[in-house]
Structures are given as structure tokens and as C-alpha cells.
Amino acid sequence: MADQLSDRGKRILEAVIEDYIATAEPVGSRTITRSHALALSPATVRNVMSDLEEMGLLASPHTSAGRIPTEKAYRLYVNSILEVKNITRDKKDEIRRRCQMAGKDPAQVLKETSRLLSTTSSYMGVVMAPRPASSVFHQIEFVKLPGKRVLAILISKNGTVQNRLVQVDEDIRQEDLVRMANYLTDQLQGLTIAQVRERILNEMNSEKVRYDSLMARALALSEQTINTGNPELFLEGQANILDQPEFSDAGRMREIFRAFEKKSLLLDLFDRAMQADGVQIFIGSESHLLKMEGMSLITSTYMTGKDTVGVLGVIGPTRMGYGRVIPIVDYTAKLISRLLETE
């Protein structure tokens, strides 16, 4: 599509998109000639805009003589026209300061990261924590509680902590719980949580466990502790969407917020984003989520070492400032990757 556009067509399309991003109002030919140094008459601009409309890049709202970009236009703009801005040193310093991990649980850092993405972009920040199954086992602890209950504490190598209350059939002495935890920690070091679960299930069916009641109880306790389910999803700044004029319709907003409440939909989308490293951009219906029409998602994966472990990003209207948001998402993901690596 970009190859079919003349330089003049690209410049006018860029002008329409940038004006619409700034104002959320349909853009007319006179507006373009007044605000952009194109050295073209309104009539010439109008003719080019008509051509762009025939190509499916612009649309004419019924209530205005101006035009607005289509999803197809935004995709062409992002792929072929957009010049991504450099993130300022002050902005980098702010992101680094707010993402510092010293003394914090990784979940706190990821939650703060989603809040940071929201405030720096003025849209909605989203962070998908590492899937429990992909985390690497570091240590397990058992603490005896009243009423035949045990607090199981699972610590991953990246610092993530899972706490689980487990009901047991009989009282277990604290010294036995310590022995169980030490045995499991020694046996399971370096395995992912998914591998840990598989190892535990295999061991529970092994012949030697039948003759070692302490080992059997240790494995039974740990089996109830391990969680390989969905990762946590942190959303911040949903109210920022309310400030966008294109979402002033109350019914439309209810649909969007209901979609956000169904985190499984966003998890599916983020799982798709996990399939490729670096920044990805989903524009409107490209997300394949009906309720996301009219909205875009900019994501980037973050890593520990060579392994992709999670995704973070920004959700906003298709009319978002891509050139400003892309470097924020990209820099934040790289910073989180470095911080996780050093922990």
C-alpha cells in the first residue's frame, strides 16, 4: 500500500493523522494548508484526500466535511511513515526511579510499572506478570499453623513469592516441615515451576515414596502449593480512557470496561504478543477482540536472560500518539528486563 502512495499523498495522510491525533476532530483541507507547510492549495489537498478515501485510508463522518483516518491508515502510518521520537533523559530518569526493585517484591514493581506506563502515556498501562509455570524454582518453606493448617511459601528465582494455605489430615511437627522443605528445595533447584509439578507428580507415583511417609507428605504438600495457572495482570489508568472524546458514549464505555474485567481476553492477546520479541502494535480490530475496536495496544516483551517471561504495554484509542508511546513502552520493557536479570 505504501508503494502506491506518492510523496504528496504520504505527506497529506501524515498531516491528517497527526491533526486527528491532536484534536480528535475530523480534518479538512483548509486546516491542513493552514497548519502544515505543504505549499499546496486547499483544492489540491482536497483532491488528494478524496484519492486517499477511495484507497480506504480516510473516512468521512456524516456530521462533518472533514475526514478521519481508518485502521488501514494507522497501520500504514506506523509501518511506513511514523518517525519514533527519542525518549528524553528526564523521562528515562523518572522511569528508572519508579521501577527500582531494591527491597521490593517483583509483583509490587510490576504493579508500579503499570501505573508508570499509565501516567507517562496518559492512557492505560498493562503488565502481564511471568506465568507461574515459566518461573524457576528457588525455595519452598512450610510453616505450621493452628487447626491442622500449613502455610506453604514458594519462592521463585526472580523473587516472586506464592503463599498458599494448605489443610492437612494430621498434625505435622514444625521440625518435620523444615525437613520436608529442605528436601524439596534440594531436589527441585533450577527447575521451572512446570517441571517441578511434573517431577512431584512422577515422584508421588514412584515405588520409593510408598516406603517413606515423610517424603510422601512432603510431595503431597508441595503438590497442593504449586500454581501453574494464569499469570497476574496489572491494569492501571482505566479512567484515562474516559478522558478520550471518542469514548464519551456511556454504553460504549460500559462495553469496554466489561472487556477489561474479563482479564482472560487480555491474557489471550498478551500471549499472542509473547510470540515475538520487542515492540508490537495491535490497531483496532487487529486484536481480534470485538470490544477493542477503536482502540490500540502497544506491547513489548520483557525477559530474564534469554527467556521471554512477560509482556507490558499501553492501551489507548487508535488515535493515540504512537511516536510518543512506542519509545516509552520499549524503554520500560528493556529496563525491567535488566532489573530482573540483576535480582
N, C-alpha and C positions, 0 to 999 in steps of 0.2 A: 504493500500500500504506500509506503514512504517513497518508493521509487516512482510512483505515479504522480507525485506532487511536485510542482515547480517550486523553486526557491520562494517565489512570491506567495504561493499557496501555503507553504510551511510557515512563513513569517506571519501571515494573516491568521492562520489557525492558532499559532502560538499566542498571538495577541488576544484572540477571542478567549482562549483557555485561561490565560493569566488574568484578564479583566474579570472573567466569571469567577475565578478562584477568589479574587479580591472583593467582589461586590455581591455575588450570588444573584445578580440581576442579568437578564438577557442582554446581549451585547449587540449594538447596532453599528453600521458602517461609519456613521459620523463620530461615534465615540472612539472608534479605532483611529481614525485620521487625526482626531484631536489629541489623543494620549500616546500615540506611537509615531516615531519618526520614520514613516514608510514612504513619504514623498509620493503618495498616490491619492487620487481623487476619491470622494465617497462613492461615486458611481462605479469606479474600477473595483474598489473594495467590495461593494455590494455584489458585483458580478462574480467575483472570486468566491464570496461566501455562498452564493447560490450553487456554484460548482461543488463546493465542499459539502453542501447539504445533499446534493444528488449522489455524492460518494458515501453518504451515510455518516459523515463526520460531524455535522451540525444538525440541530433540530430547531424548529420554530414553534415556541409555545403559542397557544391560541390567543393568549391575552396580550401579546407583545409583538412588535415588529422586529425585535431583536432576535438573536439566536443563541443557543446554548450548546456546549459540547456534548457528544454522545460518549458512551463507554468506549466505542471504537476509536474515538478521537483521543481520549485519555490514554488508551493503550499505545497508539502511535506516538503521542507526545512523550510518554515515559520511555519508550523504546528508542526513539529516533531524534527527538528534538530537545528534550529537557537537559539543562545543564545543572548538575547537582552542586549545591553550594557547599563550601568548606565550613565545617563547624568551628565556631570561634574558640579561642583559648579559654575565655571566661566560661563558656558553656561546658567545655571539656573539664575544667576545674570543678564546676558545680556537680557534674555527673560523677566524677571520681570521688568527690567528698561525700556525696549521698549514698554511694554504692560501697563504701568501705566495709569490709567484712569483719574487722578486728572486734572480737568479743561478741559477735552476733551469731545467732542461728542462721544457717543459709536460707531457711524459709522467711525469716524476717528481712533478709537482704533482697530476696526476690519480690516480696510484697512491696518493699520500699522502691524497688526498681520499677514496678508497675505504676506506682504513684509518681515517680520521677518522669517516666515516659508521658504520663498524662499532663503533668504541669508544664513540661518543656515543649510539648507539641500543641497543647490546648485542645487535644482530642481525648481519646480513651486509651489508656495503657493496659496491655495484657501481657502476662508472663505465664508460660506453662512450665511448672517445675519438672525436674527429671522424673521420668517414670520410675516408680519403685523397683520394678523388675530389672532396670538397667543400672541401678546403683550398685556399688561394690561394697560388700560386707566388710565391716571393720571390727565390731564388738557387739556382744549381747550381754545383758545383765538381767538378773531376776531378783526382785525384792519381795519378801514375804509380807502380806497384808492380813488383817483380821478377816475372819469369815471364809477361810479356805480360798483366798484370792491371792494372786501373784501379779505384781506389776512387772511386765516384760519391757525392757528398753533395748531397742535395736538401733545401733549407730552405724551409719554408712561412712565410707571413706571420705566423702565430700562434706561430712559434718551433719548431714540430715539425721534427725532423731525421730524414731517412731515409738510411741508409748502405747501399750495395749494391756488392758486389764483382762486377766485370764482366770476363769473359775476352775478350780481343780477338785478332784474327787476326794482327796485326802490331804491332811496337813503335811507340808514338806518343811523340814528344818532349813533355816537360813543357810547353815553351813553346806547342806546338800545342794541348795540352789546355787551357791557360789561355785561348787564343784561342777555342777551341770553347765553353768555359764562359761567357766574356764575351758571345759572340754569342747564345747561347741565353738567358742572363739578360736581355739587352736585348730580345730578340724576344718573350719569354713573360711579362714582368712583368704582374701584375694578373689573369692568367687562373687559373681553378680548375685543379686537377690533372687533372680530367676533360677540360677544354678544352685543356690543354697536350697531353695524349695525342692528342686528336683533331687538333690543329694539327700535331703531329710526324708523325703518320701521313699526313696530307694532303701535307705538305711533302716527305716521303720519296718520294712518287709524282709530284712536280712535275717539270717539264721542266728547270728551272734547277739542280736538285740533281744531275742527271746530268753536268753540266759543272763541278761544284765538289766535288772529292773531300773537302776539309776539312769542308764543310757536311754532306756525306753521312755522314762518320764521326761528326760531332757529333750528328746526328739519330739515327744507329744506337745510339750510346752512351746518349743520353737515353731512347730508346725502351725500352732494357733496364733503365733506372733507375726509371722511373715505375711506382708501385704504386697501382692503383685498386681493390684488393681490400677485404677485410673490415677494419674498424677493430679496434684493440686493445681488449680488455675486461679491466678490472682487478677482481678479486674478492678481498675480504678478510673474514676473520671467519667462514669456514665452520664453524669449531669451535664458534662461538656457538650454532649450530643444535643441536649435540649437548647443550647445556645445557637445552634445552626438553623438559619431561617428555613431551609428546605424541609426541616423536620418539625415545623410548627403545628402540623396536624396531630391532634391528640390521639386519634385512632392509630395512626401510623407509628407514633411513639410507643404505644402500648404493645404493638406487634414486635417492635424492635427489642423492647425490654424483656418481653416474654422469651424471645430467642436467646437473649443473653443469659436468662435464668436457666435455660436448658444448656448447661455447660458441655454436655456431650456433643452438641452440634459444633461448638467451637473447638473441642478437643479433636474431633474428626478433621476439621480444617487444619489445625496445627500439626496433626500427624502427617498430613499431606506436605506441609511446609518443612517437616523434618527430613523429607526425602532428598532434599538438595541443600548444599551448604550455602551460606551467605544470604543476601537480601533477596526476598521475593515480594512481588506486588500482586495482590488479587483485587481486581477492579470490578465492583458491582456483581453482576451475575456470574462472573468467573469463579466465584467462591462456591457456586452450586447450592448456596443457601438462599432460599426464596426471600427470607426476611432481611437478607443483606443487600438486596438490590438498592442502589442509590448510595451504597457505602463501599469504602475500600479498606483493605487491610495490608499494611506493610510489615513484613516479618523478617527476622534474621535468626538463624540458629546460634546457640552458644555451646561451647564444648569444654570437656576436660581432656587434655592431651589431644589424641587424635579422634576421640569419640564424641559425636554429637549427642548431647544429653537433654537439651530443651530448646524452646523457642520463645522469643519475646517479640512484641510488636505494638503497633498503634492502629486503632480503628477510628476512622473518621468518614466524612462524606466523600463521594467521588470527587468533589470539588476541593479536596484538601491540598495543602501546599506541599506537593511531593518533593520539590527541590530542597525544602527546609527539613522535612521529616525524615527522609531517607538517611541522611548522614547521622541524625540523632539515633535512629534505630541501629544502624551499622556500628557506630562507635560504642554504644551501650553494650551490644552483644559481645564485641571484642573485649571490652573491659571486664564484663562478667566472666568471660572465658579465662582471662588472665588471673582474676581473683580466685576463681575456683581451682585453678591449677596450682596456685601457691599455698592453698589451705592444706 
